[in-house]
């Protein structure tokens, strides 16, 4: 499982999730 090409997308999703949780 190589999440290198999806690293940026994963980071973006994580940031969005954290932002929603911290909203």
URVENNOR-V309432 format. One record per pair of residues at least 4 apart in sequence whose ideal C-beta (glycine too) atoms are under 6 Angstrom apart, sorted by the first residue. I is the first residue (numbers start at 1). GAP is how many residues later the second one is. Records with the same first field share a line. If there is no record, write none. Layout:
I: GAP + GAP
This chain:
6: 4
18: 4
